[in-house]
Structures are given as structure tokens and as C-alpha cells.
Amino acid sequence: MKTRFSLRLRSLCRRAFRWFVLCLAGTMAITILFRWAPIPFSSLMIQRQVASLWQKDKEYRFRYRWVDMGSISPYAPLAVIASEDQKFFNHRGFDFDAIEKAWEHNQQQKRVHGASTISQQVAKNLYLWPGRSFLRKGVEAYFTVLLEGLWSKRRILEVYLNVAEFGPGIFGVEAASQAYFHKPAARLNSAEAARLAAILPSPLRSSASRPSGYISERAGHIQQQMRLMGGLAMLKPLGQKFKR
């Protein structure tokens, strides 16, 4: 009886190990492919569309169009870095100082503060699901390491600007620019880019074209940070000469 049980256990372990290896190989292959290929859709896009169908939301309209970095105003990457992750060019996926500060804040305050870097947000939006469970955070950490190891900083930022949610059914800076300002992302000015960055923490409740007092104040603060960080000269690590 013991022998039979041991054989079954070994068989299950071998199968689990094979599935584990296949999952690792699969995620690495997809991540390598997306290092160059335009992203057709993200996990979050699929989840939002399924939710709209489930809720029979007839007003839901999906808007998404991939554009490369050369077709995006330089103010857009500068604004999201100033707003979301000012150490983007210096860390390897995790801002441990921000994590420590967020942990200390969350122990004392009811309103939870996050400390996700742009790399972590790309991992979450591209592959995972919303939530704060330890399981999701663990898988997010794996994908963050994968992205940082296989992609350049420029690519991470390019994908972030393309898959970030900017409103109900609005994904990516091109769709957001067209929806809110009726112009392509290449023509965004500093103030408009700051307003788009300002709504990122709560895109389903905020509007860049009709900003609340809080969003306007936040956008002003982001513009100030953009200047303090050195303006467009700060984007030199992207290896692209911006004309502005």
C-alpha cells in the first residue's frame, strides 16, 4: 500500500513540476515576444470587457490603439514618471523606500497607499487581475522581475503608456488623448499630459477633460514635479531625441 501511495505521489510531483516548467517557459516566451511586438490586448482589457458583457452595460465602449514611443508626446512619459515612479530609471522593478513608507503609512491610516512602480503596474495590467492578495502580489513580483530582465526601460514605459487604463473602456495614451482632447497622443502638451497622469490612480471615477478640483490640483503638482526633475532632458535614458 505504501509503495502504491509513494508511486502516485511521485507521479503527481513529476506532473506538477512539468506544469511548473511549462508555465515558466510559456511566460518567458510571451514576454520575449512582447519585447518587440505590439501588445494586442492586456489581461485587464479582457476582464473589463467580460464584466461589461456580464453586466449588460450597453454604454460600454472599448477604445484602444497601439502607438510606438515615437508617436507619443514626450510630455506623456515625463508626466507618468513624475506622477507614478520618479525612480523609474534607477530601480530594477521595485522601489523599496516607497514600499517601506507605504507600509508605515498603512499601519496608521485607513486609506491605503500603494508603492507599485511602473514596472509592477505593467506586470499587473498585462498579465494579472486587480486585487491585493499575497498570491497576486507574489505572481506580480515574478512578472516584474521577468520584465526588468528581458525588456529595456524604454519598452516598459512604452507598454505602460499603451495599456494603462485612462477611463471606462479607454486604454492607452492614444485612445485617452483622442477621447479627452480630440487629438493624437503625439500632440499632447505638458498640461494635458499631466491631467492624464493625474487620473491614473482612479481612472474609472475621474475625467481628464472635466477634471475635478482635486484632479486639477494634482495635475498642477505633477507639472511642477516635471519641471523639478529637469523637464524633457530627464528622458535621455530612453535613447530618443524629442523635438519640443
N, C-alpha and C positions, 0 to 999 in steps of 0.2 A: 504494500500500500504506500509506504514511504517512497519507494522508488518511483511509482507511478506519479505521485504528487510532485516529486522533485523534477521529473521529466517535463510535466506540464508547466511547472514554474519556470524552468529554464527556457521552454518554448515561448512562453509569454514574454519573458525578459528579452529574448532574441528579437521577437516581433516588435516589442516596444522600442528597442534600440534601433532597429531598422527604420521604423517610422520616424524616430527622432532624427536620424541621419538624413532621411529623405526630406524632412521638413527644413532642416538646416540648409541642405543643398538647394532646395527649391527657393527659399527666401533669398539666399545668396545669388542665385541665378536671376531672379526677378530684379533684385537691387542692382546687379551689374547691367542688366538690360536697360533699366530706367536711368542709368548714368548718362545715357546718350539719347534714348528715345523719348519723345513727348509722352506725358502721362495721359492716357485716355480717360481715366476716371480714378477716383480715390474711394477708399472704404467709406468715408463719411458721406460722399456724394450718393453712394448706393443706399446707405442707411436712411438718408433724408428722403430719397425718392420712394423707397419702400414704405416709410412712415406716412408720406403724403397719400400714397395709394391706399394704405390700410385705413387711414382716417377719412378717406374720400374727400380730400381737400382739392376742390376744383380750381381754386385760385393759385395753387402752387405752380410755379413756372421755373423750370430748370434752365439756368444760364451759365455756360462755361465755354471758354475758348482759350486754348493754349497759345501763349506767345513766348518767344525766347527773350533772354535778357536784353538783347539789342533793341527790342521793340517795346521796352518798358522805360518810362522816365526814370532817371537816376534818383529823383526825389522819393520814389516809392521804396526802393531798398533802403535808402538812408532813413526814411521815416520809420519803417518797421524795426530796423536795428535800434534806433533811438528809443522807440517805444517798448519793444519786447525783449531785446537782448543786446545790451551795449558792449558786452564782452564777446560777441559772436566770433570775431576773428582771432581771439586769444584762447578760447577754451576748446576742448576736444569732445564737446557734446553736452557737458554738464557744468553748471555754474555752482560750485559747492558753497561759495559765500552766500549766494542768493538762497540756496536751499536751507542753509543754517538760519538765515534771517527769517525766512518764511516759517520755518519750524518754530522758532521762538515767538513769532507773532501769533501763529495759530494756537499756541498753548494758552494765550491770554485773551484773544479776541474771538468773537463768534463768527465774524466774516473771514472766511478762509482766503489766504493769499497763496497763489501758486508761484513756482520758481522754474517753470519749464523754459528751456532755451528754444531757439528757433529750430534747432536740430530735433529736439524732442517733439515739438509740435508737428514737424513734418512726419516723423515716425508715427505719431498718433493719428493724424489725419489721413495719411496714405494707407496704413495697414490695419489700424485698430478700431476701437469703439470708444465712445465717451465713457467716463467713469473715473473713480478714484480708488479702485480696489488694488490690493497689493499684487494680485496676479497681473492686472493690466499694466501696472507700473513696472513690474518685472519684465514683461514682454516688450514694453516701450523702451526700457533700458537696453535690451538686446538689439532692437532695431536701430536705436540711436547710435550705438557702437558700430553697427554694420554700415550705416550711412556715413558716419565720420571716417570710417576706414576705407570705404570704396568710392565715395564721392568727394569732389572738391567743395570748398566753401561756396564758391560761385554757384555750383549746381544745387546745393542745398537751398540756398537763398532763392534761386530761380524757381525751384519746385514749390517752395513755400509760398511765393507770390502768386503762383498759378493754382494752388489747391486750397488756399486759405478760404474760409467761409466769411463773406462780407455782408450777408443778409439772407433772408429766406429764398433759397434757390439760387443765390448768387455766389459763384465760386470763381476765385481768381481775380487778379487785379484788372484784367482786360474787361471781363464782364461787369465788375464793380464800377470801373470808370465809365463804361457805356451807360449803365443803369442810373448812376447818380449824377454824372456830369455831361453825359451825351457826347463823349469824345473818347478817342483811343487812349490806352494807357501810356503811350509814347508822349502824349501832350499834357500829362498831369503836371501842375505846378506844385510848388512847395506846400502851400496851404491845403490844396486838395489831397495831396499825398498824406499829409498829417491827419486830415479828417478821416481818411480811410484807415489809417493805422489806429486812430482813436477808437473806432468802433469794434476792433478785433476782439477785445475781451468779451463783448456781449453783442455779436452781430445780429442776433435774432430780435433784439429789443432796441437797437439803435439805428439811426439813419445818417449817412454822410451828407445827403442833400438837404435834410431838415434836421440839423443837429440840435440836441437839447443844450441847455446851458452847461451841463456837465461835460458833454462831448466837445463843445466849443472851447471850454476851459482846458480840457485835456489836450485837444489839438494844438492850442497855443503853447502849452508846456512842451509838447513834442517838437514843435518848430524851434523852440528855444534850445532844446537838447541837440537838435540837428546842427544848430549854429555852434554850440559849445563843443561839439565833437569834431569840429573842423570843416563842416559842410561837405561838399562833394569830394573834396580831397581825401576824405576818410575812406572812400570806396576804392582806393588804389589797389588793395589786395585782390580785387575782383579781376584785375588784369584787363581792364577795358577803359578806353578813353571816352569819357562822356562829354558831349557838347552841350554846354549850358552857359 
